[in-house]
Amino acid sequence: MRFFTRFALLASIALLPLPAPAQETETSVGVLDAAKVPAVMARAVDDFIRPGYRHFTEDADTMEESMALLCDAPSAESLMNAQSTFGDLVEAWSRIEIVRVGPVIEGNRFERILFFPDRKGTGLKQVQAALAKPDPSVTSVDTLKDKSVAMQGLGALEFVLFGTDAETLSTTEGRYRCQYGTAIAANLQRLGAELSAAWDAPDGVAAAWKMPGPSNPLYRDEAEAAKELLGVLVHAAETIRDQRIENFYKGEPKKALPRQAIYWRSGNTFRSITANIEGLRDLLDRSGMAELLPEGNRSVVSSTDFVARSLSRVSGDIKPDVAHVFEDPAQIAKLDFLLLNSRDLILRLNNDLGGGIGLAAGFSFSDGD
């Protein structure tokens, strides 16, 4: 009876039926229209990547200001303001974090911004140790940036604002903790500025994306460039399923691990997942990847977006407190919906879109082929 109840709840989530699931085999393979690739790559850079990093940097700057205000005038109100600003920062990062190539993977920038998953709790222990005994080196961005990556990013800032004893931030007792949080915010702003500068440089990575060719150090031809962009989308979908959902829930509510969910302390788990999905949708749309498909096969993109949009809608409708989700069968059904259809999204991007623009069906980006 329980199975049928959950099945009924799952089936009732979507107002419209999803497109037929993508097939793992027998996907038609098209031919890449190389002439259209540079324009698609240029739009990906100018209309998604550069604005995304700029938005993150601006929100990190606002975060630093909120933390400084909290330190100067600690109160329940200024703490709530800083916590709210943190949620905005998480959303800004979650939209652009799907781009896991280029400058963000150099110098461990990605891990410095977001160290997750912290499977052994190593990062958490380091943050707790820093808070337990005042250490001036974590209250300045100049010295914090050289410490463990787990101590200087969003995960560390979340614990400062929402972890054990975070309520002390509303009083003068939390001054040191607040100074540490301010340094983290300043470090995030620094990293965001570096990423923006790298993508804004006229002869840097943006130029490499926009002008594939024999003399290009990254992409020797249009096929390699298109493969990179498609890989960003596929890896994003895989990460949403494997690291953001399955990290705490694999389909068995009794075995769920709510505290393994990203941003569970701040209640931003599903806000972040939704932003991941929306970032994927934006990149697919703004780059105009549909133009790389034959006109008769462009419905692949619209059906893929339909699945992603359904995932986003359901994710955005799940309770912020992950632990409470597992007390409600209707909420669990929504998680089941995410598990089922996130796999479909991966297949549509990998097989249908990949095959449609000239990559072999079943191409595995995870293998680096």
Disulfide bonds with the S-S distance in Angstrom:
Cys71-Cys178 2.18
